[in-house]
Every structure is written in C-alpha cells, then in structure tokens.
Amino acid sequence: AFACWTTAPNQMFWSRMGNGVLGLAPRYQKQHDEDKHPLPPPMLLSLTSPKAKDSNVAGMPPKFAFMASKSAAELQMGGFVPGSVQGKMRTVQSLSTKSYTLSIGSIKIGNDFDTAQELLTFDPTDKHHHIPALLDTGSPCIMLPGSQENGKLLKSPYSLYQDHNKKWSKMFITVNGMDIGLELNREDLEVEHHTFLDEAWGTSLRPCVMPVTWAMKPPHQTPIVLGAVFFRAYNVLFDLSKSSPTVPPDIGLGK
C-alpha cells in the first residue's frame, strides 16, 4: 500500500511529509509523520514488492532509473535499460540514507576542462574538499549555493557563476568516488523561452542555473541541487537493493 497527497496546505508540506513528489525517495527518508504516526513505504517499494497486487513490476529489484529530454521523460523500473546509455553505468554510494546525495569536488563552466572557470573555490585550510549535491527531479534547475558555506569556500559558487561573462558550452562536474568526470552540454541545461522563466529572462534561451533558496546551519552544508535539467544529460540509477538504516542507497550515472 502507499498514500498519495494531491493538495498541500503550504509550500513546506512536501519537505516535511511523504517520500518525494513521485514517491521514489529512499526507504528511510520518512518513516513517520510529524505526529509520529507510521507512514507507508515509498511507492517504489510497494510496486516492486513480491506481494504487490495489480502491479506489472511486482518482484522486480527495488531499483529505478530516470532520464529526460526537453519534451519527455522516462522512468525505468527494476534497474536501467542498457541500451539507454552509452558505455558503462558508473555507480557511487549516496552520502545519506535519507536522500540521494553525491559528493562534489568541482564544478566548472567553459569550453574545455583545463581552461574552464572553477565555481567551487575551497579554502586551502579546509580538510574536506567537497560539497553535497542532491539529485532532485522536483527542482527545475541546477542550483548553486549563494554563500561561502560558513567559510568553507572563498567565494559563493552562484556569485562566481553570475560574474562569468564569457560564453561557455559545457559544465564539468567532478563526483568524488567516480572514476570519470561528468560533462553536461549547455544545450541540455537551457530552458525554452516559453517556460515559467520567460517573464524574468525574456525570450532568449539561458541555462537553468539558480541560487539555492535556503541555507543550512553549521555543521551542515547548503547543498548543490542537480534538478530536472541534469536528467537531460544523464540516465540516473537509484539502487535501494542494499540499503539499510545504516547503509545508503547506490547511485548510478550513465551518459
């Protein structure tokens, strides 16, 4: 069984209740509501349960993959379709049992990796050069912290992005623990002129890059958000088969 909310009393409702917009969050993200009542499991686990009725994915592994284009999206249940990626699906463990979070060591924009502008300028005294990044289909854009992460960074990533006046064609992302960097084409990140950003940006195409609109208190870090446009560039695998209260799910990325 699973539950679905169709209306929300306020904007914060989704962050406090439920297992994501699609019900595909990690199994240990939300187990109780604010009144400590137990919640049903995420929809993915209900649909893939061997005991599921009227489900055409009953008994499949608790995995799913999500990919998108500018006009459509595809949800792949039980894993990922090998023909939907070129080459290898590379996997890394999430930083958290309660979210799909990558460890990011670098984000650059430019035309080639060596000359690209670095947006994560870590303080040399910082021992751990990484910023967490949430994978979130419910957010439209790539979202960058608008602060120095409590002194962890020399300058805010979003201000560096805003100050970059040169035309760029690629975004390069280094995921710690992954043996190859990510490369996103500018075209994959652009938002069409008829979208909700039309009024603010006019009719020109621009990359969907925005500041994170909230801040975490120390010792937590304000995360990067890899929103819906990221899934245009990569098929993302979410593997809950080995997760537990102490073991985070695995995340796969395939071009």
DRENDO-1510 file (C-alpha; in Angstrom, 1 decimal, always signed):
<recs>
REC; n; res; u; v; w
REC; 1; ALA; +0.0; +0.0; +0.0 .
REC; 2; PHE; +1.0; +3.6; -0.5 .
REC; 3; ALA; -0.5; +7.0; +0.2 .
REC; 4; CYS; -0.7; +10.0; -2.2 .
REC; 5; TRP; -1.3; +13.6; -1.3 .
REC; 6; THR; -2.9; +15.6; -4.1 .
REC; 7; THR; -3.0; +19.0; -2.4 .
REC; 8; ALA; -0.7; +20.7; +0.0 .
REC; 9; PRO; -1.7; +23.3; +2.7 .
REC; 10; ASN; +1.6; +25.2; +2.1 .
REC; 11; GLN; +4.9; +25.1; +0.2 .
REC; 12; MET; +6.8; +23.4; +3.1 .
REC; 13; PHE; +4.4; +20.5; +3.2 .
REC; 14; TRP; +6.4; +18.4; +0.7 .
REC; 15; SER; +9.6; +18.8; +2.7 .
REC; 16; ARG; +8.0; +17.6; +5.9 .
REC; 17; MET; +5.8; +14.8; +4.7 .
REC; 18; GLY; +5.9; +11.9; +2.3 .
REC; 19; ASN; +8.6; +10.3; +0.1 .
REC; 20; GLY; +9.1; +12.8; -2.7 .
REC; 21; VAL; +6.9; +14.1; -5.4 .
REC; 22; LEU; +6.9; +10.7; -7.2 .
REC; 23; GLY; +7.1; +8.6; -4.1 .
REC; 24; LEU; +10.5; +7.3; -5.1 .
REC; 25; ALA; +12.6; +8.6; -2.2 .
REC; 26; PRO; +15.0; +6.3; -0.2 .
REC; 27; ARG; +13.1; +3.9; +2.1 .
REC; 28; TYR; +14.4; +5.6; +5.2 .
REC; 29; GLN; +13.7; +9.2; +4.3 .
REC; 30; LYS; +10.4; +9.5; +6.0 .
REC; 31; GLN; +9.1; +6.6; +8.2 .
REC; 32; HIS; +6.8; +8.7; +10.4 .
REC; 33; ASP; +4.7; +11.9; +10.0 .
REC; 34; GLU; +5.1; +14.9; +12.3 .
REC; 35; ASP; +2.7; +13.3; +14.8 .
REC; 36; LYS; +4.9; +10.1; +14.9 .
REC; 37; HIS; +2.4; +8.0; +13.0 .
REC; 38; PRO; +4.0; +5.4; +10.7 .
REC; 39; LEU; +3.9; +6.2; +7.0 .
REC; 40; PRO; +3.5; +3.7; +4.2 .
REC; 41; PRO; +6.7; +2.8; +2.4 .
REC; 42; PRO; +7.8; +4.7; -0.7 .
REC; 43; MET; +5.7; +3.9; -3.8 .
REC; 44; LEU; +8.7; +2.1; -5.5 .
REC; 45; LEU; +8.9; -0.5; -2.7 .
REC; 46; SER; +5.1; -1.0; -2.8 .
REC; 47; LEU; +5.0; -1.6; -6.5 .
REC; 48; THR; +8.1; -3.9; -6.6 .
REC; 49; SER; +7.1; -6.0; -3.5 .
REC; 50; PRO; +6.6; -9.7; -4.4 .
REC; 51; LYS; +3.2; -9.4; -2.7 .
REC; 52; ALA; +2.1; -6.4; -4.7 .
REC; 53; LYS; -1.3; -6.9; -6.5 .
REC; 54; ASP; -2.1; -5.4; -9.9 .
REC; 55; SER; +1.5; -4.3; -10.4 .
REC; 56; ASN; +3.4; -5.2; -13.5 .
REC; 57; VAL; +6.7; -4.7; -11.7 .
REC; 58; ALA; +6.0; -6.9; -8.7 .
REC; 59; GLY; +9.0; -8.9; -7.6 .
REC; 60; MET; +11.5; -6.7; -9.5 .
REC; 61; PRO; +14.6; -5.4; -7.7 .
REC; 62; PRO; +14.0; -2.1; -5.8 .
REC; 63; LYS; +15.8; +0.0; -8.3 .
REC; 64; PHE; +14.7; +2.6; -10.8 .
REC; 65; ALA; +16.3; +4.9; -13.4 .
REC; 66; PHE; +15.1; +8.3; -14.6 .
REC; 67; MET; +16.1; +10.2; -17.7 .
REC; 68; ALA; +14.6; +13.1; -19.6 .
REC; 69; SER; +14.7; +15.2; -22.7 .
REC; 70; LYS; +13.2; +18.7; -23.3 .
REC; 71; SER; +9.8; +17.3; -24.1 .
REC; 72; ALA; +9.6; +13.9; -22.4 .
REC; 73; ALA; +10.9; +11.7; -19.5 .
REC; 74; GLU; +11.2; +8.0; -18.9 .
REC; 75; LEU; +11.0; +6.0; -15.7 .
REC; 76; GLN; +12.7; +2.6; -15.9 .
REC; 77; MET; +11.7; +0.1; -13.1 .
REC; 78; GLY; +13.9; -2.7; -11.8 .
REC; 79; GLY; +17.1; -1.1; -12.9 .
REC; 80; PHE; +18.1; +0.6; -16.1 .
REC; 81; VAL; +17.8; -0.3; -19.8 .
REC; 82; PRO; +21.3; -1.0; -21.0 .
REC; 83; GLY; +20.5; +0.5; -24.5 .
REC; 84; SER; +19.6; +3.8; -22.9 .
REC; 85; VAL; +23.2; +4.6; -22.0 .
REC; 86; GLN; +26.4; +4.7; -24.0 .
REC; 87; GLY; +29.1; +2.6; -22.3 .
REC; 88; LYS; +29.2; +1.9; -18.6 .
REC; 89; MET; +26.8; +2.9; -15.8 .
REC; 90; ARG; +29.1; +4.2; -13.1 .
REC; 91; THR; +27.9; +3.9; -9.5 .
REC; 92; VAL; +28.8; +5.5; -6.2 .
REC; 93; GLN; +27.2; +5.3; -2.8 .
REC; 94; SER; +24.9; +8.1; -1.6 .
REC; 95; LEU; +26.2; +10.3; +1.3 .
REC; 96; SER; +23.0; +9.7; +3.2 .
REC; 97; THR; +20.5; +7.0; +3.9 .
REC; 98; LYS; +17.7; +9.6; +3.7 .
REC; 99; SER; +18.5; +11.3; +0.4 .
REC; 100; TYR; +20.1; +10.7; -3.0 .
REC; 101; THR; +23.3; +12.8; -2.4 .
REC; 102; LEU; +26.6; +12.9; -4.3 .
REC; 103; SER; +29.9; +14.3; -3.1 .
REC; 104; ILE; +31.0; +17.0; -5.5 .
REC; 105; GLY; +34.7; +18.1; -5.6 .
REC; 106; SER; +34.5; +20.5; -8.6 .
REC; 107; ILE; +32.1; +22.3; -10.9 .
REC; 108; LYS; +33.5; +24.2; -13.9 .
REC; 109; ILE; +32.0; +26.1; -16.8 .
REC; 110; GLY; +33.8; +26.7; -20.0 .
REC; 111; ASN; +34.6; +25.2; -23.4 .
REC; 112; ASP; +37.2; +22.6; -22.2 .
REC; 113; PHE; +38.1; +21.3; -18.7 .
REC; 114; ASP; +41.6; +22.7; -18.4 .
REC; 115; THR; +40.6; +26.3; -19.1 .
REC; 116; ALA; +37.1; +26.3; -17.5 .
REC; 117; GLN; +36.1; +28.6; -14.6 .
REC; 118; GLU; +36.0; +26.8; -11.3 .
REC; 119; LEU; +32.9; +27.5; -9.2 .
REC; 120; LEU; +33.9; +25.7; -6.1 .
REC; 121; THR; +36.9; +27.6; -4.7 .
REC; 122; PHE; +37.7; +25.7; -1.5 .
REC; 123; ASP; +39.6; +27.5; +1.3 .
REC; 124; PRO; +43.1; +25.9; +1.4 .
REC; 125; THR; +42.7; +25.2; +5.1 .
REC; 126; ASP; +39.5; +23.1; +4.6 .
REC; 127; LYS; +40.2; +19.4; +5.2 .
REC; 128; HIS; +37.4; +18.0; +3.1 .
REC; 129; HIS; +37.1; +19.5; -0.4 .
REC; 130; HIS; +33.5; +18.5; -1.2 .
REC; 131; ILE; +30.0; +19.9; -1.3 .
REC; 132; PRO; +27.0; +17.6; -1.1 .
REC; 133; ALA; +24.7; +17.6; -4.2 .
REC; 134; LEU; +21.0; +16.5; -4.0 .
REC; 135; LEU; +19.6; +14.7; -7.1 .
REC; 136; ASP; +16.0; +16.1; -7.3 .
REC; 137; THR; +13.7; +15.8; -10.2 .
REC; 138; GLY; +11.3; +18.1; -8.4 .
REC; 139; SER; +13.6; +21.1; -8.8 .
REC; 140; PRO; +13.8; +22.5; -12.3 .
REC; 141; CYS; +17.4; +23.8; -12.4 .
REC; 142; ILE; +21.0; +23.3; -11.4 .
REC; 143; MET; +21.0; +25.2; -8.1 .
REC; 144; LEU; +24.3; +26.5; -6.6 .
REC; 145; PRO; +24.9; +27.8; -3.0 .
REC; 146; GLY; +24.7; +31.5; -2.7 .
REC; 147; SER; +27.1; +31.6; +0.3 .
REC; 148; GLN; +30.6; +30.7; +1.2 .
REC; 149; GLU; +29.4; +27.7; +3.1 .
REC; 150; ASN; +30.4; +29.1; +6.5 .
REC; 151; GLY; +34.0; +29.8; +5.3 .
REC; 152; LYS; +34.5; +26.5; +3.6 .
REC; 153; LEU; +34.6; +28.4; +0.2 .
REC; 154; LEU; +36.5; +31.6; -0.7 .
REC; 155; LYS; +33.5; +32.8; -2.7 .
REC; 156; SER; +29.9; +31.7; -3.3 .
REC; 157; PRO; +29.5; +29.4; -6.3 .
REC; 158; TYR; +26.5; +31.3; -7.6 .
REC; 159; SER; +28.2; +34.7; -7.5 .
REC; 160; LEU; +31.1; +33.2; -9.4 .
REC; 161; TYR; +28.6; +31.8; -11.9 .
REC; 162; GLN; +27.0; +35.3; -12.3 .
REC; 163; ASP; +30.3; +37.0; -12.7 .
REC; 164; HIS; +31.4; +34.7; -15.5 .
REC; 165; ASN; +30.8; +36.9; -18.6 .
REC; 166; LYS; +32.3; +34.6; -21.2 .
REC; 167; LYS; +30.2; +32.3; -23.4 .
REC; 168; TRP; +30.5; +28.7; -22.3 .
REC; 169; SER; +29.5; +25.5; -23.9 .
REC; 170; LYS; +30.0; +22.9; -21.2 .
REC; 171; MET; +29.6; +22.3; -17.4 .
REC; 172; PHE; +32.1; +19.9; -15.9 .
REC; 173; ILE; +31.3; +18.2; -12.6 .
REC; 174; THR; +33.7; +16.0; -10.6 .
REC; 175; VAL; +31.9; +13.4; -8.4 .
REC; 176; ASN; +34.2; +12.1; -5.6 .
REC; 177; GLY; +34.4; +8.3; -5.8 .
REC; 178; MET; +33.6; +8.2; -9.5 .
REC; 179; ASP; +36.5; +7.4; -11.9 .
REC; 180; ILE; +35.3; +9.8; -14.7 .
REC; 181; GLY; +34.1; +13.3; -14.6 .
REC; 182; LEU; +30.6; +14.4; -15.8 .
REC; 183; GLU; +30.2; +16.6; -18.8 .
REC; 184; LEU; +27.0; +18.5; -19.5 .
REC; 185; ASN; +26.4; +20.4; -22.7 .
REC; 186; ARG; +25.0; +23.9; -22.3 .
REC; 187; GLU; +22.1; +22.9; -24.6 .
REC; 188; ASP; +20.9; +20.3; -22.1 .
REC; 189; LEU; +20.7; +23.0; -19.4 .
REC; 190; GLU; +18.9; +25.6; -21.4 .
REC; 191; VAL; +15.3; +26.5; -20.7 .
REC; 192; GLU; +13.0; +27.2; -23.6 .
REC; 193; HIS; +11.6; +30.7; -23.9 .
REC; 194; HIS; +8.0; +29.6; -23.3 .
REC; 195; THR; +8.7; +28.3; -19.8 .
REC; 196; PHE; +8.0; +29.9; -16.4 .
REC; 197; LEU; +11.2; +31.9; -16.6 .
REC; 198; ASP; +10.1; +33.7; -19.7 .
REC; 199; GLU; +9.0; +36.8; -17.9 .
REC; 200; ALA; +12.2; +37.1; -15.9 .
REC; 201; TRP; +14.6; +36.3; -18.7 .
REC; 202; GLY; +12.8; +37.4; -21.9 .
REC; 203; THR; +12.6; +35.2; -24.9 .
REC; 204; SER; +16.3; +34.2; -25.1 .
REC; 205; LEU; +17.5; +30.7; -24.1 .
REC; 206; ARG; +19.6; +30.6; -21.0 .
REC; 207; PRO; +21.0; +27.8; -18.8 .
REC; 208; CYS; +18.7; +26.9; -16.0 .
REC; 209; VAL; +21.1; +27.8; -13.1 .
REC; 210; MET; +19.8; +29.3; -10.0 .
REC; 211; PRO; +20.8; +30.0; -6.4 .
REC; 212; VAL; +19.8; +27.7; -3.6 .
REC; 213; THR; +17.0; +29.4; -1.8 .
REC; 214; TRP; +17.7; +28.1; +1.7 .
REC; 215; ALA; +20.7; +27.8; +4.0 .
REC; 216; MET; +21.7; +25.1; +6.3 .
REC; 217; LYS; +23.1; +25.9; +9.8 .
REC; 218; PRO; +26.6; +24.6; +10.8 .
REC; 219; PRO; +27.9; +22.0; +10.8 .
REC; 220; HIS; +25.6; +21.1; +7.9 .
REC; 221; GLN; +26.4; +22.4; +4.4 .
REC; 222; THR; +23.9; +24.0; +2.0 .
REC; 223; PRO; +23.8; +21.5; -0.9 .
REC; 224; ILE; +24.1; +21.9; -4.6 .
REC; 225; VAL; +20.9; +20.7; -6.3 .
REC; 226; LEU; +21.0; +18.8; -9.5 .
REC; 227; GLY; +17.5; +19.4; -10.7 .
REC; 228; ALA; +15.4; +18.3; -13.7 .
REC; 229; VAL; +17.7; +19.6; -16.4 .
REC; 230; PHE; +20.5; +17.4; -15.1 .
REC; 231; PHE; +18.5; +14.3; -16.1 .
REC; 232; ARG; +18.6; +15.5; -19.8 .
REC; 233; ALA; +22.3; +14.8; -19.8 .
REC; 234; TYR; +22.4; +11.5; -17.7 .
REC; 235; ASN; +20.3; +8.5; -17.1 .
REC; 236; VAL; +20.4; +8.3; -13.3 .
REC; 237; LEU; +20.0; +4.9; -11.5 .
REC; 238; PHE; +18.7; +4.8; -7.9 .
REC; 239; ASP; +19.5; +1.4; -6.3 .
REC; 240; LEU; +17.9; +0.6; -3.0 .
REC; 241; SER; +18.6; -3.1; -3.0 .
REC; 242; LYS; +21.4; -3.0; -0.5 .
REC; 243; SER; +20.3; +0.0; +1.6 .
REC; 244; SER; +19.5; -0.2; +5.3 .
REC; 245; PRO; +19.1; +2.2; +8.2 .
REC; 246; THR; +22.9; +2.5; +8.2 .
REC; 247; VAL; +23.8; +1.8; +4.5 .
REC; 248; PRO; +22.9; +4.4; +1.9 .
REC; 249; PRO; +21.5; +3.6; -1.5 .
REC; 250; ASP; +23.7; +3.4; -4.6 .
REC; 251; ILE; +23.5; +6.0; -7.3 .
REC; 252; GLY; +24.5; +5.3; -10.9 .
REC; 253; LEU; +25.2; +7.7; -13.8 .
REC; 254; GLY; +25.2; +6.8; -17.4 .
REC; 255; LYS; +25.6; +9.1; -20.4 .
</recs>
